[in-house]
Amino acid sequence: MPTDTLTPTLPAVDTSLRFVRVLERLPGGLVSFEFAIGWPELAVELLLPTAAFDTFCQAHQVQRLDEA
């Protein structure tokens, strides 16, 4: 069967990898951040209170992309 040259070949994804990038810490204790699974380039933006954000990061064993 011929391969479709219009279909891009995507790199393998490791769904065990979880990434967080803090965008902003807002007044009132909210954290705006991006969360990604597998590919850090493909993320969703979320907003959580600080305590819930810390719990979220621990539960998902994230790699922080905003820290040096």
Protein Blocks (a to p, Z undefined) as FASTA:
>chain_A
ZZdfkbccdddddfkbccdddfbdcehhiacddddehiamlccdddddfklmmmmmmmno
pacfkbZZ
